[in-house]
Amino acid sequence: MSEVILRHLSSVDPVLAGVIRAAGPYRNEPEPLCPPFQILAQAIAHQQLNGTAANTILARLIASCGAGVFPTPEQILAAPAAQLRAAGFSFAKVAALKDLADKALAAVVPDRAALEQLDDEAIIARLTQVRGVGRWTVEMLLMFHLGREDVLPVDDFGVRAGFRAAYGLRTLPHPKALAAWGERWRPYRSAAAWYLWRALELARAGGLPAPAERVRLPRVPRRRRAKSPRPQRRTARGKRPPRARRVKSAGASSARLRRSDARTRPRRPPAPRSRAPASRK
């Protein structure tokens, strides 16, 4: 199957074909079977933490709430917030775990058998209802746990950075532009994303080949922000205050009249100069 995937990607994209030759065969085996509840709980624990710290917190959770095994949704709901906090979860992650457990019992988060019957977008729509679970988290579940072949996480930094390195771009591609370019990779966009991650690794190691051709991504129209109206002052009853009228002082008016009168008054002819009589010698 991987030969079919590599042949398709190489035929539709010469630049990605160079990355494939440099990175080698496609190796993406789905992780062992795991309930969706556990996958999402582990993803919540790993948010904004490195792997070692997140695994330590999960080990404490298993020891304190699950008695040696991963806790069930019922056990998470029954655990006091202080107990979860003691395991190392922040207040936001405690709320996310509680909401995940509640939605798992309500079948919003189904079991694995029911989840595999849904298409990708339906899974994303259902699982992103959980607090703290975004589209990227569900896309990782689709790729690495369910083995879906046509997932392109355009918001992933590694995918965008790998695309910039492989295609010789100056800046990171916009997610919408990357999605438009990735249409040519269908129906194997998961493999394309995997090779973009490898492209970033090759670039850091100095083994990334130069792009076979220069590409130009489609332009993404920018949205202009609507100008917000200037806030108007309101009185205690919510009415606009009356505009203050400018009062002209009597001094200012008389001074203005004198200036206008001076402009319209006819000028007097200059007085003749008198010459002094010449002195007689």
GUPA-958967 format. One record per residue: x, y, z of N, C-alpha, C in turn. Coordinates in Angstrom, 1 decimal. Last residue first. Example, Ala and Ser with C-alpha at 12.3 -4.5 7.8 and 13.67 -1.06 7.14 Angstrom:
- 12.8/-2.2/7.1/13.7/-1.1/7.1/12.9/0.0/7.9
- 13.2/-5.7/7.8/12.3/-4.5/7.8/13.2/-3.3/7.8
# end
This chain:
- 22.3/131.5/1.8/23.7/131.8/2.1/24.0/133.2/2.1
- 19.3/130.4/2.9/20.0/131.4/2.1/21.4/131.5/2.7
- 17.8/127.2/2.8/18.5/128.2/3.6/19.3/129.1/2.7
- 14.7/126.3/1.5/16.2/126.2/1.4/16.8/127.4/2.1
- 12.1/125.3/3.6/12.7/126.2/2.7/14.2/126.2/2.7
- 11.1/121.8/3.8/11.6/123.0/4.5/12.2/123.9/3.5
- 8.1/120.6/2.5/9.5/120.7/2.4/10.0/122.0/3.1
- 5.6/118.4/3.7/6.1/119.8/3.6/7.6/119.8/3.6
- 3.8/115.9/2.1/5.0/116.2/2.9/5.4/117.7/2.7
- 0.3/115.5/2.4/1.5/116.0/1.6/2.7/116.3/2.6
- -1.0/112.5/3.8/-0.8/114.0/3.9/0.4/114.4/3.1
- -2.6/110.0/1.9/-1.5/110.4/2.7/-1.4/111.9/2.7
- -6.2/109.6/2.1/-4.9/109.8/1.3/-3.8/110.3/2.2
- -7.6/106.9/4.1/-7.3/108.4/3.8/-6.1/108.6/3.0
- -9.5/104.2/2.9/-8.2/104.7/3.5/-8.1/106.2/3.2
- -12.7/103.2/4.0/-11.8/103.7/3.0/-10.6/104.4/3.6
- -13.4/100.2/5.8/-13.3/101.7/5.9/-12.3/102.2/4.8
- -13.1/97.5/5.8/-14.0/98.1/4.8/-14.0/99.6/4.8
- -11.3/96.9/7.8/-11.0/96.4/6.4/-11.9/97.1/5.4
- -12.4/98.0/10.0/-11.1/98.5/9.5/-10.8/98.1/8.1
- -14.5/96.4/10.3/-14.8/97.8/10.0/-13.5/98.4/9.4
- -13.3/94.0/11.1/-14.0/94.1/9.8/-14.3/95.5/9.4
- -12.2/94.9/13.6/-11.4/94.4/12.5/-12.0/94.5/11.1
- -14.5/95.6/15.0/-13.5/96.6/14.7/-12.6/96.2/13.6
- -15.8/93.1/15.1/-16.4/94.2/14.3/-15.4/95.3/14.0
- -14.0/91.7/16.8/-14.2/91.2/15.4/-14.8/92.3/14.5
- -14.4/93.2/19.1/-13.0/93.2/18.5/-13.2/92.7/17.0
- -17.0/92.6/19.6/-16.6/94.0/19.3/-15.3/94.1/18.7
- -16.8/89.8/20.2/-17.6/90.3/19.0/-17.2/91.7/18.7
- -15.1/89.7/22.4/-14.7/89.1/21.1/-15.5/89.6/19.9
- -16.7/91.1/24.2/-15.4/91.6/23.9/-14.9/91.0/22.6
- -18.9/89.4/24.5/-19.1/90.8/23.9/-17.7/91.4/23.5
- -18.4/86.0/23.5/-18.3/87.1/24.4/-18.4/88.4/23.7
- -20.4/83.5/22.5/-19.5/84.5/22.0/-19.5/85.7/23.0
- -20.5/80.2/23.3/-21.0/81.5/23.7/-19.9/82.6/23.3
- -21.4/77.3/21.8/-20.2/78.2/21.9/-20.8/79.6/22.2
- -23.1/74.8/23.5/-23.1/75.9/22.5/-21.9/76.8/22.8
- -22.6/71.4/23.7/-22.4/72.7/24.4/-22.3/73.7/23.3
- -25.2/69.1/23.0/-23.9/69.7/22.6/-23.8/71.1/23.3
- -26.5/67.1/25.6/-26.7/68.1/24.6/-25.3/68.8/24.3
- -25.8/63.6/25.8/-25.8/64.9/26.4/-25.9/66.0/25.3
- -28.1/61.1/25.0/-26.9/61.8/24.6/-26.9/63.2/25.3
- -29.3/59.0/27.6/-29.5/59.9/26.5/-28.2/60.6/26.2
- -29.2/57.4/29.9/-28.9/56.8/28.6/-29.1/57.7/27.4
- -29.4/58.6/32.3/-30.6/58.0/31.7/-30.4/57.4/30.4
- -26.8/59.6/32.6/-27.3/58.6/33.5/-28.5/57.9/33.0
- -25.6/59.9/29.2/-25.9/60.4/30.5/-26.4/59.3/31.4
- -22.9/58.9/27.2/-24.3/58.8/27.6/-24.5/59.4/29.0
- -20.7/59.3/24.4/-21.0/59.5/25.9/-22.5/59.4/26.1
- -20.0/56.9/22.1/-20.6/58.1/22.4/-20.9/58.2/23.9
- -17.3/55.4/20.4/-18.2/55.4/21.5/-18.7/56.8/21.8
- -17.2/55.1/16.9/-16.6/55.8/18.1/-17.7/55.8/19.2
- -17.5/51.9/15.5/-18.0/53.3/15.7/-17.4/53.9/16.9
- -14.8/50.1/14.0/-15.8/50.2/15.1/-16.2/51.7/15.3
- -14.4/49.1/10.8/-14.1/50.1/11.8/-15.2/50.2/12.8
- -13.7/45.7/10.1/-14.7/46.8/10.1/-14.3/47.8/11.2
- -10.8/44.5/8.6/-11.5/44.7/9.9/-12.5/45.9/9.7
- -10.7/42.6/5.8/-10.5/43.9/6.4/-11.4/44.1/7.6
- -9.0/39.6/5.2/-10.2/40.3/5.7/-9.9/41.6/6.3
- -7.2/38.8/2.3/-7.2/39.2/3.7/-8.5/39.9/4.0
- -7.2/35.9/0.3/-7.6/37.3/0.5/-7.7/37.6/2.0
- -4.3/34.2/-0.4/-5.5/34.2/0.4/-5.9/35.6/0.7
- -3.0/33.0/-3.5/-3.2/34.1/-2.5/-4.4/33.9/-1.7
- -1.4/29.8/-3.8/-2.5/30.7/-4.1/-2.6/31.8/-3.0
- 2.2/29.7/-4.1/1.0/29.3/-3.4/-0.2/30.3/-3.8
- 4.4/28.7/-6.4/3.7/29.9/-5.9/2.4/29.5/-5.3
- 7.6/27.1/-6.6/6.1/27.1/-6.5/5.6/28.4/-6.0
- 10.2/25.9/-8.5/9.7/27.0/-7.7/8.2/27.0/-7.8
- 11.4/22.5/-8.2/10.8/23.6/-9.0/10.3/24.7/-8.0
- 12.7/20.9/-6.4/12.8/20.6/-7.9/12.3/21.7/-8.7
- 14.5/22.4/-3.7/13.2/22.1/-4.4/13.4/21.9/-5.9
- 17.3/20.5/-2.5/16.8/21.8/-3.0/15.5/21.5/-3.7
- 17.0/18.2/0.3/17.4/18.6/-1.1/16.7/19.9/-1.5
- 18.3/18.2/3.5/17.1/18.4/2.7/17.5/18.8/1.3
- 20.2/17.8/5.4/20.1/16.8/4.3/18.9/17.0/3.5
- 20.6/19.3/7.8/21.3/19.6/6.6/21.2/18.7/5.4
- 19.0/18.9/9.9/20.2/18.0/9.8/21.1/18.4/8.6
- 16.9/20.6/9.4/17.7/20.8/10.6/19.1/20.0/10.6
- 15.9/19.3/7.1/16.4/20.7/7.0/17.3/21.0/8.2
- 15.0/16.9/8.2/16.1/16.9/7.2/16.8/18.3/7.1
- 12.9/17.8/9.8/14.0/17.1/10.4/15.2/17.1/9.4
- 11.3/18.8/7.8/11.8/19.7/8.8/13.0/19.1/9.5
- 10.7/16.5/6.4/11.4/17.6/5.7/12.0/18.6/6.7
- 9.1/15.1/8.2/10.5/14.6/7.9/11.3/15.7/7.2
- 6.8/16.7/8.0/7.5/16.6/9.3/9.0/16.1/9.1
- 6.2/16.0/5.4/6.6/17.4/5.7/7.2/17.5/7.1
- 5.6/13.3/5.6/6.8/13.7/4.9/7.2/15.2/5.1
- 3.2/13.6/6.9/4.3/12.8/7.6/5.6/13.2/6.9
- 1.6/14.9/5.0/2.0/15.6/6.3/3.1/14.9/7.0
- 1.5/12.8/3.1/2.1/14.1/2.8/2.5/14.8/4.0
- 0.0/11.0/4.6/1.4/10.6/4.2/2.1/11.9/3.8
- -2.4/12.4/4.7/-1.7/12.0/5.9/-0.3/11.7/5.7
- -3.3/12.5/2.0/-2.7/13.7/2.7/-2.1/13.4/4.0
- -4.2/10.9/0.0/-3.2/10.4/0.9/-2.5/11.6/1.6
- -5.9/11.1/-2.2/-6.5/10.8/-0.9/-5.5/10.4/0.1
- -4.6/14.5/-2.3/-5.7/13.5/-2.0/-5.6/12.2/-2.8
- -2.7/16.2/-3.2/-2.2/15.0/-2.4/-3.4/14.0/-2.1
- -4.0/18.4/-4.2/-3.4/17.5/-5.1/-2.9/16.2/-4.5
- -4.7/19.9/-1.9/-5.7/19.1/-2.6/-5.2/18.1/-3.6
- -2.6/21.4/-0.9/-2.7/20.0/-0.5/-3.8/19.2/-1.2
- -3.2/24.0/-1.7/-2.1/23.2/-2.3/-2.2/21.7/-2.1
- -5.2/24.5/0.2/-5.5/24.5/-1.3/-4.4/23.8/-2.1
- -3.8/24.3/2.6/-5.0/23.4/2.3/-5.3/23.3/0.8
- -2.1/26.4/2.3/-1.5/25.1/2.4/-2.6/24.0/2.1
- -3.9/28.5/2.3/-3.1/28.3/1.1/-2.5/26.9/1.1
- -4.9/28.3/4.9/-5.8/28.1/3.8/-5.0/27.9/2.5
- -2.5/28.7/6.5/-3.2/27.4/6.5/-4.1/27.2/5.4
- 0.2/30.2/4.7/-1.0/30.4/5.4/-1.8/29.0/5.4
- 3.6/29.1/5.2/2.4/29.2/4.4/1.2/29.4/5.2
- 6.2/31.2/6.6/5.3/30.0/6.7/4.1/30.2/5.8
- 8.5/32.6/4.2/7.6/32.6/5.3/6.8/31.4/5.4
- 10.0/31.9/1.9/10.5/32.8/2.9/9.8/32.7/4.2
- 10.3/28.5/0.7/9.6/29.7/0.9/10.3/30.6/2.0
- 11.2/26.0/-0.3/12.0/27.2/-0.4/11.3/28.5/-0.2
- 9.9/23.6/0.1/9.5/24.4/-1.1/10.3/25.7/-1.2
- 10.9/22.7/2.6/10.9/21.8/1.4/10.7/22.6/0.1
- 10.4/24.8/4.4/11.7/24.4/4.1/11.8/23.6/2.8
- 7.6/25.1/4.3/8.4/26.2/4.0/9.8/25.8/3.6
- 6.9/22.5/5.1/6.5/22.9/3.8/7.4/24.1/3.4
- 7.8/22.5/7.8/8.4/21.6/6.8/8.1/22.0/5.4
- 6.1/24.5/8.8/7.6/24.8/8.7/8.3/23.8/7.8
- 3.7/23.2/8.6/3.9/24.4/7.9/5.4/24.7/7.7
- 4.2/20.9/10.2/3.8/20.7/8.8/4.0/22.0/8.1
- 4.8/22.2/12.7/5.8/21.3/12.0/5.4/21.1/10.6
- 2.4/23.5/13.4/3.5/24.3/13.1/4.6/23.4/12.3
- -0.8/22.8/12.0/0.3/22.3/12.8/1.6/23.0/12.4
- -2.9/23.5/10.5/-2.5/24.4/11.6/-1.3/24.0/12.4
- -3.4/21.5/8.8/-2.8/22.7/8.2/-2.4/23.7/9.3
- -3.2/18.3/8.7/-3.3/19.3/9.8/-2.7/20.6/9.4
- -5.0/16.3/6.7/-3.9/17.3/6.6/-4.0/18.4/7.7
- -5.8/13.0/6.1/-5.9/14.1/7.1/-4.7/15.0/6.9
- -6.3/10.4/4.9/-6.5/11.7/4.2/-6.7/12.8/5.1
- -6.2/8.0/6.3/-5.2/8.3/5.3/-5.2/9.7/4.7
- -6.4/7.0/9.7/-7.0/7.7/8.6/-6.0/8.2/7.6
- -5.7/5.6/12.0/-5.0/5.3/10.8/-5.7/5.9/9.6
- -6.5/6.0/14.6/-7.5/5.4/13.7/-6.9/5.1/12.3
- -4.1/7.1/15.7/-4.9/6.0/16.4/-5.9/5.3/15.5
- -3.0/9.0/14.0/-2.1/8.0/14.7/-2.8/6.9/15.5
- -5.1/10.4/12.7/-3.9/9.9/12.0/-3.2/8.8/12.7
- -7.0/11.0/14.6/-7.4/10.4/13.3/-6.2/9.7/12.6
- -5.5/12.2/16.6/-6.2/11.0/16.9/-6.6/10.2/15.6
- -4.8/14.5/15.2/-3.7/13.6/15.6/-4.3/12.2/16.0
- -7.3/15.7/14.9/-6.6/15.3/13.7/-5.5/14.3/14.1
- -7.9/16.3/17.6/-8.7/15.2/16.9/-8.0/14.8/15.6
- -6.0/18.4/17.9/-6.0/17.2/18.8/-6.7/16.0/18.1
- -6.9/20.3/16.1/-5.6/19.6/15.9/-5.5/18.3/16.7
- -9.4/21.1/17.1/-9.3/20.3/15.8/-8.0/19.6/15.7
- -9.3/20.7/20.7/-9.5/21.4/19.4/-9.3/20.5/18.2
- -10.5/20.5/23.9/-10.1/19.6/22.7/-10.4/20.4/21.4
- -11.5/22.1/25.9/-10.0/21.9/25.8/-9.6/21.0/24.7
- -14.5/20.3/26.2/-13.7/21.5/26.6/-12.2/21.2/26.5
- -15.8/18.8/23.3/-15.2/18.6/24.7/-14.4/19.9/25.0
- -16.5/19.1/20.7/-17.4/19.7/21.7/-16.9/19.6/23.1
- -14.7/17.8/19.2/-14.3/19.2/19.6/-15.4/19.8/20.4
- -16.0/15.4/18.7/-15.0/15.4/19.8/-14.6/16.9/20.1
- -17.8/16.0/16.6/-18.3/15.5/17.9/-17.2/15.7/19.0
- -16.3/17.1/14.5/-17.4/17.8/15.0/-17.9/17.3/16.3
- -14.5/15.0/14.0/-14.0/16.3/14.5/-15.1/17.1/15.1
- -16.3/13.0/13.1/-15.5/12.8/14.3/-15.0/14.1/14.9
- -17.2/14.2/10.8/-18.1/13.9/11.8/-17.4/13.7/13.2
- -14.8/14.3/9.3/-15.4/15.5/9.7/-16.4/15.3/10.8
- -14.3/11.5/8.9/-13.4/12.4/9.6/-14.0/13.6/10.1
- -17.2/9.3/9.6/-16.1/9.9/8.7/-15.3/11.0/9.5
- -17.7/6.5/11.8/-17.9/7.9/11.4/-16.8/8.4/10.5
- -16.9/4.1/12.8/-18.0/4.1/11.8/-18.2/5.5/11.2
- -15.1/4.5/14.8/-14.6/4.1/13.5/-15.6/4.0/12.4
- -16.8/5.0/17.0/-16.1/6.1/16.4/-15.5/5.7/15.0
- -17.8/2.6/17.7/-18.7/3.5/17.1/-18.0/4.7/16.4
- -15.4/1.4/18.6/-16.1/0.8/17.6/-17.1/1.7/16.9
- -14.6/3.1/20.7/-13.8/3.1/19.5/-14.6/2.4/18.4
- -17.4/5.0/22.0/-16.4/4.1/22.1/-15.7/3.9/20.8
- -17.9/8.7/21.8/-18.3/7.3/21.7/-17.1/6.3/22.0
- -18.7/11.5/23.3/-17.5/10.8/22.9/-17.7/9.3/22.9
- -21.4/11.4/23.8/-20.9/12.4/22.8/-19.5/12.0/22.3
- -22.2/9.7/25.7/-22.0/9.2/24.4/-21.7/10.2/23.3
- -22.2/10.6/28.3/-23.4/11.0/27.5/-23.3/10.5/26.0
- -19.8/9.7/29.1/-20.9/9.0/29.7/-22.2/9.4/28.9
- -18.3/11.6/27.8/-18.1/10.2/27.4/-19.3/9.4/28.0
- -19.0/14.0/28.9/-19.5/13.7/27.6/-19.2/12.3/27.1
- -17.8/13.6/31.5/-19.3/13.8/31.4/-19.8/13.5/30.0
- -15.1/13.5/30.8/-15.8/12.3/31.4/-17.3/12.4/31.3
- -14.8/16.1/29.7/-14.5/14.9/28.9/-15.2/13.7/29.5
- -15.2/17.6/32.0/-16.2/17.7/30.9/-16.0/16.5/29.9
- -13.1/16.8/33.6/-14.4/16.6/34.1/-15.4/16.6/32.9
- -11.0/17.7/32.0/-11.1/16.3/32.3/-12.5/15.9/32.7
- -11.4/20.5/32.0/-11.5/19.7/30.7/-11.6/18.2/31.0
- -11.0/21.0/34.7/-12.3/21.3/34.1/-12.5/20.5/32.8
- -8.3/20.4/34.8/-9.3/19.6/35.7/-10.7/19.8/35.1
- -7.2/22.3/33.1/-7.2/20.9/32.7/-8.1/20.0/33.6
- -7.6/24.6/34.6/-8.3/24.5/33.3/-8.3/23.0/32.8
- -6.1/24.0/36.9/-7.5/24.2/37.0/-8.2/24.0/35.7
- -3.7/21.4/36.0/-4.1/22.8/36.3/-5.6/22.9/36.5
- -2.5/18.4/37.5/-3.4/19.1/36.5/-3.7/20.5/36.9
- -1.2/17.0/39.4/-0.4/17.9/38.6/-1.2/18.6/37.5
- -2.4/15.6/41.4/-1.7/14.8/40.4/-0.9/15.7/39.5
- -3.6/17.6/42.8/-2.5/17.0/43.4/-1.7/16.2/42.4
- -5.8/18.0/41.1/-4.8/19.1/41.2/-3.5/18.5/41.8
- -7.2/15.7/41.7/-6.7/15.9/40.3/-5.6/17.0/40.3
- -7.9/16.3/44.3/-7.1/15.1/44.0/-6.5/15.2/42.6
- -9.4/18.6/44.1/-8.1/18.7/44.8/-7.3/17.5/44.5
- -11.7/17.7/42.8/-10.8/18.6/42.0/-9.4/18.6/42.7
- -12.4/14.2/43.6/-12.4/15.7/43.9/-11.4/16.5/43.0
- -13.8/11.8/41.4/-12.6/12.3/42.0/-12.7/13.8/42.4
- -16.0/11.2/39.9/-16.1/11.1/41.4/-14.9/11.6/42.1
- -15.1/11.6/37.3/-16.2/12.5/37.8/-16.3/12.4/39.4
- -13.2/9.6/37.2/-12.8/11.0/37.0/-13.8/11.9/37.6
- -14.8/7.3/37.4/-13.8/7.6/38.5/-13.3/9.0/38.4
- -16.3/7.5/35.1/-17.0/7.5/36.4/-16.0/7.9/37.5
- -14.4/7.1/33.1/-15.1/8.4/33.2/-15.8/8.5/34.6
- -11.6/5.3/34.7/-12.8/5.4/33.9/-13.4/6.8/34.0
- -8.0/5.5/34.7/-9.3/5.7/35.4/-10.4/5.7/34.3
- -5.8/2.9/33.9/-6.3/4.2/33.6/-7.7/4.4/34.1
- -4.7/1.2/37.0/-5.1/1.2/35.5/-5.6/2.6/35.2
- -4.0/1.8/39.6/-3.1/1.0/38.8/-3.4/0.9/37.3
- -6.2/3.2/40.6/-5.7/2.0/41.3/-4.9/1.1/40.4
- -7.1/5.6/39.5/-7.4/4.3/38.8/-6.9/3.1/39.4
- -6.3/7.7/41.1/-7.8/7.6/40.7/-8.1/6.2/40.1
- -3.6/7.4/41.7/-4.5/8.0/42.6/-6.0/7.7/42.3
- -2.3/6.2/39.5/-2.1/5.7/40.8/-3.2/6.2/41.8
- -3.1/7.7/37.3/-3.4/6.3/37.3/-3.3/5.7/38.7
- -2.1/10.2/38.0/-3.5/10.0/37.9/-3.9/8.6/38.0
- 0.7/9.6/38.0/0.0/10.0/39.3/-1.5/9.8/39.2
- 0.9/9.2/35.3/1.2/8.1/36.2/0.6/8.4/37.6
- 0.3/11.8/34.3/-0.6/10.7/34.0/-0.3/9.5/34.9
- 2.5/13.2/35.2/1.2/13.5/35.7/0.2/12.4/35.5
- 4.5/11.9/33.7/4.6/11.9/35.2/3.2/12.2/35.8
- 3.8/12.6/31.2/3.8/11.2/31.5/3.8/11.0/33.1
- 4.3/15.4/31.2/3.0/14.9/31.0/2.8/13.4/31.5
- 7.1/15.4/31.6/6.2/16.0/32.6/4.8/15.5/32.5
- 7.9/14.2/29.2/8.3/13.6/30.5/7.4/14.1/31.6
- 6.9/15.8/27.1/6.5/14.5/27.2/6.8/13.9/28.6
- 6.1/19.2/28.2/6.9/18.2/27.4/6.5/16.8/27.8
- 3.0/21.0/27.7/4.0/20.3/28.6/4.9/19.4/27.7
- 0.7/21.9/26.4/1.7/22.9/26.9/2.7/22.3/27.8
- -1.0/18.9/26.9/-1.1/20.3/26.4/-0.1/21.2/27.1
- -1.0/16.4/28.0/0.2/16.8/27.3/0.2/18.2/26.8
- -3.6/16.1/29.1/-2.4/16.1/30.0/-1.2/16.6/29.3
- -5.1/15.9/26.7/-5.3/17.1/27.6/-4.1/17.2/28.6
- -4.2/13.5/25.8/-3.9/14.7/25.0/-4.1/15.9/25.9
- -5.2/11.8/27.7/-3.8/11.9/27.6/-3.4/13.1/26.8
- -7.9/12.1/27.1/-7.4/12.5/28.4/-5.9/12.6/28.4
- -8.0/11.1/24.5/-8.3/12.5/24.7/-7.8/13.0/26.1
- -7.5/8.4/25.0/-6.6/9.2/24.1/-6.8/10.7/24.3
- -9.6/7.7/26.8/-8.2/7.7/27.3/-7.3/8.5/26.4
- -11.8/7.9/25.0/-11.7/8.7/26.3/-10.3/8.8/26.8
- -11.2/6.1/23.0/-11.1/7.5/22.7/-11.0/8.3/23.9
- -9.1/3.3/24.1/-10.4/4.0/24.0/-10.3/5.5/23.7
- -6.8/1.8/21.8/-7.0/2.6/23.0/-8.4/3.3/23.0
- -4.6/-0.3/20.2/-6.0/0.1/20.4/-6.1/0.7/21.8
- -1.4/1.2/19.4/-2.2/0.1/19.9/-3.6/0.6/20.2
- -1.1/3.5/16.5/-0.8/3.0/17.9/-1.8/1.9/18.4
- -0.5/2.8/13.1/-1.4/3.3/14.2/-1.0/2.7/15.5
- 2.6/3.5/11.5/1.7/2.4/12.0/0.8/3.0/13.2
- 4.2/4.8/9.2/3.2/5.3/10.1/2.2/4.2/10.5
- 6.5/5.3/7.1/6.4/4.5/8.2/5.4/5.2/9.2
- 7.6/5.3/3.8/6.6/5.8/4.7/6.4/4.8/5.8
- 11.2/5.2/3.1/9.8/4.7/3.0/8.9/5.4/4.1
- 13.0/8.4/2.7/12.9/7.0/2.7/11.4/6.5/2.8
- 13.9/11.0/2.5/13.4/10.5/3.8/13.3/9.0/3.8
- 14.6/11.5/-0.2/15.6/11.7/0.9/15.2/11.1/2.2
- 12.4/10.8/-1.6/13.6/10.1/-1.9/14.6/10.3/-0.8
- 10.6/12.6/-0.5/10.3/11.2/-0.3/11.6/10.4/-0.5
- 11.6/15.1/-1.4/11.6/14.8/0.1/11.4/13.3/0.3
- 11.1/14.8/-4.1/12.5/14.9/-3.6/12.6/14.6/-2.1
- 8.3/14.8/-4.1/9.0/13.6/-4.5/10.5/13.6/-4.1
- 7.7/17.3/-3.4/7.5/16.3/-2.4/8.2/15.0/-2.8
- 8.3/18.4/-5.9/9.1/18.8/-4.7/8.9/17.8/-3.6
- 6.5/17.2/-7.7/7.9/17.0/-7.9/8.7/17.4/-6.6
- 3.5/15.8/-7.3/4.2/16.9/-6.7/5.7/16.6/-6.8
- 2.3/13.7/-8.5/1.5/14.9/-8.5/2.3/16.1/-7.9
- 4.1/11.6/-8.2/3.6/12.0/-9.6/2.9/13.3/-9.6
- 4.5/11.3/-5.5/5.6/11.7/-6.4/5.2/12.2/-7.7
- 2.0/10.4/-4.7/2.5/11.7/-4.2/3.7/12.2/-5.1
- 1.8/7.9/-6.0/0.8/9.0/-6.3/1.4/10.3/-5.9
- 3.9/6.5/-5.0/3.9/6.7/-6.4/2.9/7.9/-6.7
- 3.3/6.4/-2.3/4.5/7.2/-2.7/4.5/7.4/-4.2
- 0.9/4.8/-2.4/0.9/6.2/-1.8/2.1/7.0/-2.3
- 1.9/2.4/-3.4/0.9/3.2/-4.1/0.8/4.6/-3.7
- 3.7/1.7/-1.4/4.2/2.0/-2.7/3.2/2.8/-3.6
- 2.0/1.2/0.7/2.8/2.4/0.8/3.4/2.7/-0.6
- 0.8/-1.2/0.0/0.0/0.0/0.0/0.9/1.3/0.0
# end
